[in-house]
Amino acid sequence: MANKILNLDLSKDPIMPAIIYGRIADDRMQTVTVNITRRDEVADLTGCKITFEGTTHSGQTKVFDTNNVSSTSPGLKKGTFDYTFPNMAFAVAGKYDRAYFSITKDGKRDTTADFDILVTGNADIDAPEAKTIITEYNKLVDDLQKLQKQNISDLQKQQNAYIQSSDDEFKAIQARITDLETQIDNYEKAVGKMTSDAVSAVDEALNEFKAGAFYTQIESDNLFAKKTDLTKEKVNLGNVDNYATATLEEAESGLAKDKFMTPFLVFKAIAKWVQGKFVTPEDLLNKTYPIGSIYPSISSVNPELLFGGTWERFAKGQVLVGVDESDGDFAAGKAGGTKAHKLTINELPKHTVPLGLNRGPNPSASGSGTGGYLWGDVASGGKNSGSVGGDQPHNNLQPYIAVYMWKRTA
């Protein structure tokens, strides 16, 4: 049986759609085929979320349903889908206040024109209510069964993963136990050999001890002097004074002449004597090249590698000149001068310029004098002398030898 057709336009233009009729408690037995256009052109619904939205008679309930929309990719491309009305759409008798479909995609929303839905009552009021309750119950049972199957599937996956993980851990522990057993076996062998070697060494030492010749106590007393019998006179030191041991202060002062010195006191006395007589490399650097010093060298090696401290290259392509507090051009740290210089007019030495000679009548001429010639400057039209010089800057360098210069900064 063909579905009822609904032709709806997103521009809200009325197209005289068909009227949907239903009765209270009807459930998913009525499906309509919806064709969506936009100003009579097919609307591509690919990737769109389609929702049936409606307000029942006198605003008693509102219906929002996306679960009962079905279509195919080619159908959505042509703006076509099917919608099956659930029982909640026919829960209130009377004409819908408003019914339409909404289309959303990428955060944008549009709706179709309204269409009419008429819901008629049921002679048996209890039967639809019971039908609705049973339908909802069956739906709940279906949902619970799906959820149970999903949970069982998830638990089986978790159990399999746990078993696999446990197997891997057990294998790793077993390998570790095997490794430890090997180490213990090697250790026992090593300890056994060491014990055997030690027993052999002790036996050998005892045998050597037994074979040795030793004095008895009586023989030792007769051959060697007792400690209590050792006096200065018996060891030929009767003329040596019985000096006391020097104190630390006496050892460091070095003034006592009748005291014995232990090795410790000798060390402390020497340490006291050398204190302050030697300088550290850092002290030597600070005394020789304090921070701000200049170090010239024909070697490119950084002085930090030679003396320590922190150095930086200084005065590349420049010479050093002494500070003159009375001349601002020679203040400390100021740089100046140029490698080449082109002379200005003011820097030229004073000199004369030849004048030009103009030819013409000389009203003041008489006799043989200058005759018909006038002396005039170049500006008044006389002939100029020839141009000389190359108009180039002159070398401004003094005789020099280039070296590496470094400045200590820290």
C-alpha positions as a Markdown table, in Angstrom:
| # | Residue | x | y | z |
|---|---|---|---|---|
| 1 | Met | 0.0 | 0.0 | 0.0 |
| 2 | Ala | 1.4 | 3.3 | -1.0 |
| 3 | Asn | 2.1 | 6.0 | 1.6 |
| 4 | Lys | 0.3 | 9.2 | 1.7 |
| 5 | Ile | 2.3 | 12.0 | 0.1 |
| 6 | Leu | 3.1 | 15.3 | 1.9 |
| 7 | Asn | 4.6 | 18.1 | -0.4 |
| 8 | Leu | 6.1 | 20.8 | 1.9 |
| 9 | Asp | 8.2 | 23.8 | 1.0 |
| 10 | Leu | 10.8 | 25.4 | 3.2 |
| 11 | Ser | 9.8 | 28.9 | 2.0 |
| 12 | Lys | 6.5 | 28.3 | 3.9 |
| 13 | Asp | 4.5 | 28.7 | 0.7 |
| 14 | Pro | 1.2 | 26.8 | 0.9 |
| 15 | Ile | 1.0 | 23.8 | -1.4 |
| 16 | Met | -2.3 | 22.4 | -0.3 |
| 17 | Pro | -0.8 | 19.4 | 1.6 |
| 18 | Ala | -2.8 | 16.3 | 2.4 |
| 19 | Ile | -4.5 | 16.1 | 5.8 |
| 20 | Ile | -3.2 | 13.4 | 8.2 |
| 21 | Tyr | -6.0 | 11.5 | 10.0 |
| 22 | Gly | -5.4 | 9.4 | 13.1 |
| 23 | Arg | -7.1 | 8.0 | 16.2 |
| 24 | Ile | -6.0 | 8.0 | 19.8 |
| 25 | Ala | -3.5 | 5.2 | 20.5 |
| 26 | Asp | -2.7 | 4.5 | 16.8 |
| 27 | Asp | 1.0 | 3.5 | 16.8 |
| 28 | Arg | 3.4 | 3.3 | 13.9 |
| 29 | Met | 0.8 | 2.1 | 11.4 |
| 30 | Gln | 0.6 | 5.2 | 9.3 |
| 31 | Thr | 3.7 | 6.3 | 7.3 |
| 32 | Val | 3.8 | 9.4 | 5.0 |
| 33 | Thr | 6.3 | 10.1 | 2.3 |
| 34 | Val | 7.5 | 13.8 | 2.6 |
| 35 | Asn | 8.9 | 15.7 | -0.4 |
| 36 | Ile | 10.7 | 18.9 | 0.6 |
| 37 | Thr | 11.3 | 21.7 | -1.8 |
| 38 | Arg | 12.6 | 25.3 | -1.6 |
| 39 | Arg | 10.6 | 27.6 | -3.8 |
| 40 | Asp | 9.7 | 24.6 | -6.1 |
| 41 | Glu | 13.3 | 23.4 | -6.3 |
| 42 | Val | 14.4 | 20.1 | -4.8 |
| 43 | Ala | 16.0 | 20.6 | -1.4 |
| 44 | Asp | 19.1 | 18.5 | -0.8 |
| 45 | Leu | 18.8 | 17.1 | 2.8 |
| 46 | Thr | 22.1 | 15.2 | 2.8 |
| 47 | Gly | 23.6 | 15.4 | 6.3 |
| 48 | Cys | 20.5 | 17.1 | 7.8 |
| 49 | Lys | 18.8 | 16.2 | 11.1 |
| 50 | Ile | 15.0 | 15.9 | 10.4 |
| 51 | Thr | 12.5 | 16.3 | 13.3 |
| 52 | Phe | 8.7 | 16.2 | 13.4 |
| 53 | Glu | 7.5 | 19.0 | 15.7 |
| 54 | Gly | 3.9 | 19.6 | 16.7 |
| 55 | Thr | 1.6 | 21.0 | 19.3 |
| 56 | Thr | -1.6 | 19.0 | 19.9 |
| 57 | His | -5.1 | 20.3 | 20.3 |
| 58 | Ser | -5.3 | 23.3 | 22.7 |
| 59 | Gly | -1.6 | 23.0 | 23.4 |
| 60 | Gln | -2.1 | 20.0 | 25.7 |
| 61 | Thr | 1.2 | 18.3 | 24.6 |
| 62 | Lys | 4.1 | 18.9 | 22.4 |
| 63 | Val | 5.7 | 16.3 | 20.2 |
| 64 | Phe | 9.4 | 16.3 | 19.0 |
| 65 | Asp | 10.4 | 13.1 | 17.2 |
| 66 | Thr | 13.5 | 12.2 | 15.1 |
| 67 | Asn | 13.5 | 8.4 | 15.8 |
| 68 | Asn | 10.8 | 7.6 | 13.3 |
| 69 | Val | 12.3 | 9.4 | 10.3 |
| 70 | Ser | 13.7 | 7.0 | 7.7 |
| 71 | Ser | 15.3 | 7.6 | 4.3 |
| 72 | Thr | 18.2 | 6.7 | 2.0 |
| 73 | Ser | 21.1 | 8.7 | 0.7 |
| 74 | Pro | 19.5 | 9.0 | -2.8 |
| 75 | Gly | 16.2 | 10.0 | -1.2 |
| 76 | Leu | 17.8 | 12.7 | 1.0 |
| 77 | Lys | 19.6 | 14.0 | -2.1 |
| 78 | Lys | 16.2 | 14.4 | -3.7 |
| 79 | Gly | 14.6 | 15.9 | -0.6 |
| 80 | Thr | 12.5 | 12.9 | 0.2 |
| 81 | Phe | 12.1 | 10.9 | 3.4 |
| 82 | Asp | 9.4 | 8.7 | 5.2 |
| 83 | Tyr | 7.9 | 9.5 | 8.6 |
| 84 | Thr | 5.9 | 7.0 | 10.7 |
| 85 | Phe | 3.7 | 8.5 | 13.3 |
| 86 | Pro | 4.2 | 7.0 | 16.8 |
| 87 | Asn | 1.4 | 6.6 | 19.4 |
| 88 | Met | 2.6 | 9.8 | 21.2 |
| 89 | Ala | 1.6 | 11.7 | 18.1 |
| 90 | Phe | -2.0 | 10.5 | 18.5 |
| 91 | Ala | -2.3 | 10.9 | 22.3 |
| 92 | Val | -4.8 | 13.9 | 22.3 |
| 93 | Ala | -8.0 | 14.1 | 20.4 |
| 94 | Gly | -8.7 | 17.1 | 18.2 |
| 95 | Lys | -6.9 | 19.1 | 15.5 |
| 96 | Tyr | -3.2 | 19.9 | 16.0 |
| 97 | Asp | -2.6 | 23.6 | 16.7 |
| 98 | Arg | 0.6 | 23.3 | 14.6 |
| 99 | Ala | 2.5 | 20.6 | 12.8 |
| 100 | Tyr | 5.7 | 20.8 | 10.6 |
| 101 | Phe | 9.2 | 19.3 | 10.1 |
| 102 | Ser | 12.4 | 21.1 | 11.1 |
| 103 | Ile | 15.7 | 20.7 | 9.2 |
| 104 | Thr | 19.0 | 21.4 | 11.0 |
| 105 | Lys | 22.6 | 21.2 | 9.7 |
| 106 | Asp | 25.9 | 22.7 | 10.8 |
| 107 | Gly | 24.1 | 24.8 | 13.5 |
| 108 | Lys | 21.6 | 26.2 | 11.0 |
| 109 | Arg | 17.8 | 25.5 | 11.3 |
| 110 | Asp | 14.9 | 25.8 | 8.9 |
| 111 | Thr | 11.3 | 24.6 | 9.0 |
| 112 | Thr | 8.6 | 23.6 | 6.4 |
| 113 | Ala | 5.2 | 25.0 | 6.0 |
| 114 | Asp | 2.5 | 23.7 | 8.4 |
| 115 | Phe | 0.2 | 20.8 | 7.6 |
| 116 | Asp | -3.0 | 19.6 | 9.4 |
| 117 | Ile | -3.4 | 16.6 | 11.6 |
| 118 | Leu | -6.8 | 15.5 | 12.9 |
| 119 | Val | -7.0 | 13.0 | 15.8 |
| 120 | Thr | -10.3 | 11.4 | 16.5 |
| 121 | Gly | -11.3 | 10.0 | 19.8 |
| 122 | Asn | -11.7 | 6.3 | 20.8 |
| 123 | Ala | -15.0 | 4.8 | 22.0 |
| 124 | Asp | -13.1 | 2.7 | 24.6 |
| 125 | Ile | -11.1 | 5.2 | 26.7 |
| 126 | Asp | -9.4 | 2.5 | 28.8 |
| 127 | Ala | -8.3 | 0.4 | 25.8 |
| 128 | Pro | -6.1 | 3.1 | 24.2 |
| 129 | Glu | -4.6 | 4.0 | 27.5 |
| 130 | Ala | -3.9 | 0.3 | 28.1 |
| 131 | Lys | -2.6 | 0.0 | 24.6 |
| 132 | Thr | -0.3 | 3.0 | 25.2 |
| 133 | Ile | 1.0 | 1.6 | 28.4 |
| 134 | Ile | 1.6 | -1.8 | 26.9 |
| 135 | Thr | 3.3 | -0.3 | 23.9 |
| 136 | Glu | 5.6 | 1.8 | 26.1 |
| 137 | Tyr | 6.3 | -1.2 | 28.2 |
| 138 | Asn | 7.2 | -3.3 | 25.2 |
| 139 | Lys | 9.5 | -0.5 | 24.0 |
| 140 | Leu | 11.1 | -0.3 | 27.4 |
| 141 | Val | 11.6 | -4.1 | 27.4 |
| 142 | Asp | 13.2 | -3.9 | 23.9 |
| 143 | Asp | 15.5 | -1.1 | 25.1 |
| 144 | Leu | 16.4 | -3.1 | 28.2 |
| 145 | Gln | 17.2 | -6.2 | 26.1 |
| 146 | Lys | 19.3 | -4.2 | 23.8 |
| 147 | Leu | 21.1 | -2.6 | 26.7 |
| 148 | Gln | 21.6 | -6.1 | 28.3 |
| 149 | Lys | 23.1 | -7.5 | 25.1 |
| 150 | Gln | 25.4 | -4.5 | 24.8 |
| 151 | Asn | 26.5 | -4.8 | 28.4 |
| 152 | Ile | 27.1 | -8.6 | 28.0 |
| 153 | Ser | 29.1 | -7.8 | 24.8 |
| 154 | Asp | 31.2 | -5.2 | 26.6 |
| 155 | Leu | 31.8 | -7.5 | 29.6 |
| 156 | Gln | 32.9 | -10.3 | 27.2 |
| 157 | Lys | 35.3 | -7.9 | 25.5 |
| 158 | Gln | 36.6 | -6.6 | 28.9 |
| 159 | Gln | 37.0 | -10.2 | 30.1 |
| 160 | Asn | 38.9 | -11.2 | 27.0 |
| 161 | Ala | 41.1 | -8.2 | 27.3 |
| 162 | Tyr | 41.7 | -9.0 | 31.0 |
| 163 | Ile | 42.5 | -12.6 | 30.2 |
| 164 | Gln | 45.0 | -11.6 | 27.5 |
| 165 | Ser | 46.5 | -9.0 | 29.8 |
| 166 | Ser | 46.8 | -11.6 | 32.6 |
| 167 | Asp | 48.4 | -14.1 | 30.2 |
| 168 | Asp | 50.9 | -11.5 | 29.2 |
| 169 | Glu | 51.7 | -10.6 | 32.8 |
| 170 | Phe | 51.9 | -14.2 | 33.8 |
| 171 | Lys | 54.3 | -14.9 | 31.0 |
| 172 | Ala | 56.4 | -11.9 | 32.0 |
| 173 | Ile | 56.5 | -13.1 | 35.7 |
| 174 | Gln | 57.4 | -16.6 | 34.6 |
| 175 | Ala | 60.2 | -15.3 | 32.5 |
| 176 | Arg | 61.4 | -13.2 | 35.4 |
| 177 | Ile | 61.3 | -16.3 | 37.7 |
| 178 | Thr | 63.3 | -18.3 | 35.2 |
| 179 | Asp | 65.8 | -15.5 | 35.0 |
| 180 | Leu | 66.1 | -15.3 | 38.8 |
| 181 | Glu | 66.5 | -19.1 | 39.1 |
| 182 | Thr | 69.3 | -18.9 | 36.6 |
| 183 | Gln | 71.0 | -16.1 | 38.6 |
| 184 | Ile | 70.6 | -18.0 | 41.9 |
| 185 | Asp | 72.1 | -21.1 | 40.3 |
| 186 | Asn | 75.0 | -19.1 | 39.0 |
| 187 | Tyr | 75.4 | -17.5 | 42.4 |
| 188 | Glu | 75.4 | -20.8 | 44.2 |
| 189 | Lys | 78.1 | -22.1 | 41.9 |
| 190 | Ala | 80.2 | -19.0 | 42.4 |
| 191 | Val | 79.8 | -19.1 | 46.2 |
| 192 | Gly | 80.6 | -22.8 | 46.2 |
| 193 | Lys | 83.8 | -22.2 | 44.2 |
| 194 | Met | 84.7 | -19.2 | 46.5 |
| 195 | Thr | 84.1 | -21.4 | 49.6 |
| 196 | Ser | 86.2 | -24.2 | 48.2 |
| 197 | Asp | 89.0 | -21.8 | 47.3 |
| 198 | Ala | 88.8 | -20.2 | 50.8 |
| 199 | Val | 89.0 | -23.5 | 52.6 |
| 200 | Ser | 92.0 | -24.5 | 50.5 |
| 201 | Ala | 93.7 | -21.2 | 51.3 |
| 202 | Val | 93.1 | -21.6 | 55.0 |
| 203 | Asp | 94.3 | -25.2 | 55.0 |
| 204 | Glu | 97.5 | -24.2 | 53.2 |
| 205 | Ala | 98.1 | -21.3 | 55.7 |
| 206 | Leu | 97.6 | -23.7 | 58.6 |
| 207 | Asn | 100.1 | -26.2 | 57.1 |
| 208 | Glu | 102.6 | -23.4 | 56.6 |
| 209 | Phe | 102.0 | -22.2 | 60.1 |
| 210 | Lys | 102.6 | -25.7 | 61.5 |
| 211 | Ala | 105.8 | -26.1 | 59.5 |
| 212 | Gly | 107.2 | -22.8 | 60.8 |
| 213 | Ala | 109.7 | -22.4 | 63.7 |
| 214 | Phe | 108.6 | -20.0 | 66.5 |
| 215 | Tyr | 110.1 | -18.9 | 69.8 |
| 216 | Thr | 108.5 | -19.8 | 73.1 |
| 217 | Gln | 107.7 | -17.0 | 75.6 |
| 218 | Ile | 110.8 | -17.8 | 77.7 |
| 219 | Glu | 113.0 | -17.8 | 74.6 |
| 220 | Ser | 111.5 | -14.5 | 73.5 |
| 221 | Asp | 112.1 | -12.9 | 77.0 |
| 222 | Asn | 115.7 | -14.0 | 76.9 |
| 223 | Leu | 116.3 | -12.8 | 73.4 |
| 224 | Phe | 114.4 | -9.5 | 73.4 |
| 225 | Ala | 114.2 | -6.7 | 75.9 |
| 226 | Lys | 110.9 | -6.1 | 77.7 |
| 227 | Lys | 109.1 | -2.8 | 77.1 |
| 228 | Thr | 109.5 | -1.9 | 80.8 |
| 229 | Asp | 113.2 | -2.4 | 80.6 |
| 230 | Leu | 113.7 | 0.1 | 77.6 |
| 231 | Thr | 115.3 | 3.3 | 79.0 |
| 232 | Lys | 117.2 | 6.1 | 77.3 |
| 233 | Glu | 120.4 | 4.9 | 79.0 |
| 234 | Lys | 120.0 | 1.3 | 77.7 |
| 235 | Val | 119.5 | 2.5 | 74.1 |
| 236 | Asn | 122.4 | 5.0 | 74.3 |
| 237 | Leu | 120.1 | 8.1 | 74.4 |
| 238 | Gly | 120.9 | 9.2 | 77.9 |
| 239 | Asn | 122.0 | 12.7 | 76.8 |
| 240 | Val | 118.8 | 13.4 | 74.9 |
| 241 | Asp | 116.4 | 15.8 | 76.7 |
| 242 | Asn | 112.8 | 14.7 | 77.5 |
| 243 | Tyr | 111.0 | 17.3 | 75.4 |
| 244 | Ala | 107.2 | 17.8 | 75.6 |
| 245 | Thr | 105.0 | 17.7 | 72.5 |
| 246 | Ala | 104.3 | 21.2 | 71.0 |
| 247 | Thr | 100.8 | 22.6 | 71.1 |
| 248 | Leu | 99.0 | 23.7 | 67.9 |
| 249 | Glu | 99.7 | 27.4 | 68.7 |
| 250 | Glu | 103.4 | 26.7 | 69.3 |
| 251 | Ala | 103.6 | 24.7 | 66.1 |
| 252 | Glu | 102.0 | 27.5 | 64.0 |
| 253 | Ser | 104.1 | 30.2 | 65.6 |
| 254 | Gly | 107.3 | 28.3 | 65.0 |
| 255 | Leu | 109.1 | 29.9 | 68.0 |
| 256 | Ala | 109.4 | 26.9 | 70.4 |
| 257 | Lys | 112.9 | 25.3 | 70.3 |
| 258 | Asp | 112.4 | 22.5 | 72.9 |
| 259 | Lys | 109.2 | 20.8 | 71.7 |
| 260 | Phe | 108.5 | 17.7 | 69.6 |
| 261 | Met | 106.4 | 18.0 | 66.5 |
| 262 | Thr | 104.0 | 15.3 | 65.4 |
| 263 | Pro | 103.2 | 14.9 | 61.6 |
| 264 | Phe | 99.9 | 16.6 | 62.1 |
| 265 | Leu | 101.5 | 19.6 | 63.8 |
| 266 | Val | 104.1 | 19.8 | 61.0 |
| 267 | Phe | 101.3 | 19.9 | 58.4 |
| 268 | Lys | 99.3 | 22.6 | 60.3 |
| 269 | Ala | 102.5 | 24.7 | 60.7 |
| 270 | Ile | 103.3 | 24.5 | 57.0 |
| 271 | Ala | 99.6 | 25.4 | 56.1 |
| 272 | Lys | 99.8 | 28.4 | 58.4 |
| 273 | Trp | 103.1 | 29.6 | 56.9 |
| 274 | Val | 101.9 | 29.4 | 53.2 |
| 275 | Gln | 98.6 | 31.1 | 54.0 |
| 276 | Gly | 98.4 | 34.4 | 52.0 |
| 277 | Lys | 101.7 | 33.8 | 50.2 |
| 278 | Phe | 100.1 | 32.4 | 47.1 |
| 279 | Val | 97.3 | 33.8 | 44.9 |
| 280 | Thr | 94.5 | 31.9 | 43.1 |
| 281 | Pro | 94.2 | 32.0 | 39.3 |
| 282 | Glu | 91.1 | 34.2 | 39.8 |
| 283 | Asp | 93.0 | 36.7 | 41.9 |
| 284 | Leu | 95.7 | 36.8 | 39.4 |
| 285 | Leu | 93.2 | 37.5 | 36.6 |
| 286 | Asn | 91.5 | 40.3 | 38.5 |
| 287 | Lys | 94.9 | 41.9 | 39.3 |
| 288 | Thr | 96.2 | 41.6 | 35.7 |
| 289 | Tyr | 93.1 | 42.1 | 33.7 |
| 290 | Pro | 90.3 | 43.6 | 35.8 |
| 291 | Ile | 86.8 | 44.0 | 34.2 |
| 292 | Gly | 87.0 | 46.6 | 31.4 |
| 293 | Ser | 90.6 | 45.7 | 30.4 |
| 294 | Ile | 91.7 | 45.4 | 26.8 |
| 295 | Tyr | 93.7 | 42.4 | 25.6 |
| 296 | Pro | 95.4 | 42.7 | 22.2 |
| 297 | Ser | 96.8 | 39.6 | 20.5 |
| 298 | Ile | 97.8 | 38.3 | 17.0 |
| 299 | Ser | 96.0 | 35.0 | 17.9 |
| 300 | Ser | 92.2 | 34.6 | 17.5 |
| 301 | Val | 91.9 | 32.5 | 20.6 |
| 302 | Asn | 89.3 | 33.9 | 23.1 |
| 303 | Pro | 91.2 | 35.0 | 26.3 |
| 304 | Glu | 88.5 | 33.2 | 28.3 |
| 305 | Leu | 90.2 | 29.9 | 27.3 |
| 306 | Leu | 93.6 | 31.3 | 28.5 |
| 307 | Phe | 92.8 | 33.3 | 31.7 |
| 308 | Gly | 89.1 | 32.7 | 32.5 |
| 309 | Gly | 86.5 | 35.4 | 32.8 |
| 310 | Thr | 84.1 | 36.6 | 30.0 |
| 311 | Trp | 85.5 | 38.5 | 27.0 |
| 312 | Glu | 84.1 | 40.0 | 23.8 |
| 313 | Arg | 85.7 | 41.2 | 20.6 |
| 314 | Phe | 86.4 | 44.9 | 20.7 |
| 315 | Ala | 87.2 | 47.8 | 18.3 |
| 316 | Lys | 87.0 | 45.9 | 15.0 |
| 317 | Gly | 88.7 | 48.0 | 12.3 |
| 318 | Gln | 89.5 | 50.8 | 14.8 |
| 319 | Val | 92.5 | 52.0 | 16.7 |
| 320 | Leu | 92.6 | 53.1 | 20.3 |
| 321 | Val | 93.3 | 56.7 | 21.4 |
| 322 | Gly | 93.7 | 58.2 | 24.9 |
| 323 | Val | 90.8 | 60.0 | 26.7 |
| 324 | Asp | 91.0 | 63.8 | 26.8 |
| 325 | Glu | 88.5 | 65.1 | 29.5 |
| 326 | Ser | 88.8 | 68.6 | 28.0 |
| 327 | Asp | 87.8 | 67.5 | 24.5 |
| 328 | Gly | 84.3 | 66.1 | 23.9 |
| 329 | Asp | 85.5 | 64.3 | 20.8 |
| 330 | Phe | 87.8 | 62.1 | 23.0 |
| 331 | Ala | 85.4 | 61.2 | 25.8 |
| 332 | Ala | 85.7 | 57.7 | 27.2 |
| 333 | Gly | 84.0 | 55.1 | 25.0 |
| 334 | Lys | 83.3 | 57.6 | 22.2 |
| 335 | Ala | 84.1 | 56.4 | 18.6 |
| 336 | Gly | 85.0 | 58.6 | 15.6 |
| 337 | Gly | 87.0 | 59.1 | 12.5 |
| 338 | Thr | 86.6 | 57.7 | 9.0 |
| 339 | Lys | 88.6 | 55.3 | 6.8 |
| 340 | Ala | 88.5 | 57.7 | 3.8 |
| 341 | His | 87.6 | 61.4 | 3.4 |
| 342 | Lys | 86.6 | 63.7 | 0.5 |
| 343 | Leu | 87.8 | 67.3 | 1.0 |
| 344 | Thr | 85.3 | 70.1 | 1.1 |
| 345 | Ile | 85.9 | 73.6 | -0.3 |
| 346 | Asn | 86.6 | 74.9 | 3.2 |
| 347 | Glu | 89.2 | 72.2 | 3.7 |
| 348 | Leu | 91.3 | 73.2 | 0.6 |
| 349 | Pro | 94.4 | 75.3 | 1.1 |
| 350 | Lys | 94.3 | 79.0 | 0.0 |
| 351 | His | 95.3 | 79.4 | -3.7 |
| 352 | Thr | 94.9 | 81.8 | -6.7 |
| 353 | Val | 92.8 | 81.2 | -9.8 |
| 354 | Pro | 94.0 | 82.4 | -13.2 |
| 355 | Leu | 91.7 | 85.1 | -14.8 |
| 356 | Gly | 90.4 | 84.8 | -18.4 |
| 357 | Leu | 91.2 | 87.2 | -21.2 |
| 358 | Asn | 88.3 | 88.9 | -23.2 |
| 359 | Arg | 89.0 | 90.2 | -26.6 |
| 360 | Gly | 87.4 | 93.6 | -27.5 |
| 361 | Pro | 87.9 | 97.3 | -27.8 |
| 362 | Asn | 89.6 | 99.0 | -24.9 |
| 363 | Pro | 88.5 | 102.6 | -24.7 |
| 364 | Ser | 91.1 | 103.5 | -22.3 |
| 365 | Ala | 94.0 | 102.0 | -24.3 |
| 366 | Ser | 96.7 | 104.4 | -25.6 |
| 367 | Gly | 100.1 | 103.9 | -27.1 |
| 368 | Ser | 101.3 | 100.4 | -27.3 |
| 369 | Gly | 99.8 | 99.1 | -23.9 |
| 370 | Thr | 97.3 | 96.4 | -24.1 |
| 371 | Gly | 95.8 | 97.6 | -27.3 |
| 372 | Gly | 92.3 | 96.2 | -27.9 |
| 373 | Tyr | 92.2 | 93.6 | -25.0 |
| 374 | Leu | 90.5 | 93.7 | -21.6 |
| 375 | Trp | 91.3 | 91.6 | -18.6 |
| 376 | Gly | 88.2 | 90.1 | -17.2 |
| 377 | Asp | 87.2 | 87.4 | -14.7 |
| 378 | Val | 85.8 | 84.0 | -15.8 |
| 379 | Ala | 82.3 | 85.0 | -14.9 |
| 380 | Ser | 82.2 | 87.7 | -17.5 |
| 381 | Gly | 82.8 | 85.4 | -20.3 |
| 382 | Gly | 86.6 | 84.8 | -20.3 |
| 383 | Lys | 88.2 | 81.5 | -21.1 |
| 384 | Asn | 88.5 | 79.1 | -18.2 |
| 385 | Ser | 91.7 | 77.2 | -17.4 |
| 386 | Gly | 91.6 | 73.4 | -17.8 |
| 387 | Ser | 90.1 | 71.2 | -15.0 |
| 388 | Val | 92.4 | 69.1 | -12.9 |
| 389 | Gly | 92.0 | 66.5 | -10.1 |
| 390 | Gly | 90.1 | 63.1 | -9.8 |
| 391 | Asp | 87.4 | 64.3 | -7.3 |
| 392 | Gln | 87.9 | 61.1 | -5.1 |
| 393 | Pro | 88.1 | 60.8 | -1.3 |
| 394 | His | 91.7 | 60.4 | 0.0 |
| 395 | Asn | 93.0 | 57.5 | 2.2 |
| 396 | Asn | 92.8 | 58.6 | 5.8 |
| 397 | Leu | 94.6 | 55.6 | 7.4 |
| 398 | Gln | 97.8 | 55.9 | 9.5 |
| 399 | Pro | 100.4 | 53.0 | 9.2 |
| 400 | Tyr | 98.9 | 50.1 | 11.1 |
| 401 | Ile | 99.2 | 46.4 | 11.9 |
| 402 | Ala | 95.8 | 44.6 | 12.5 |
| 403 | Val | 95.5 | 42.5 | 15.7 |
| 404 | Tyr | 92.7 | 40.8 | 17.6 |
| 405 | Met | 91.4 | 43.0 | 20.5 |
| 406 | Trp | 89.2 | 41.7 | 23.3 |
| 407 | Lys | 87.4 | 43.5 | 26.2 |
| 408 | Arg | 86.7 | 41.7 | 29.5 |
| 409 | Thr | 83.1 | 42.1 | 30.5 |
| 410 | Ala | 82.8 | 39.8 | 33.5 |
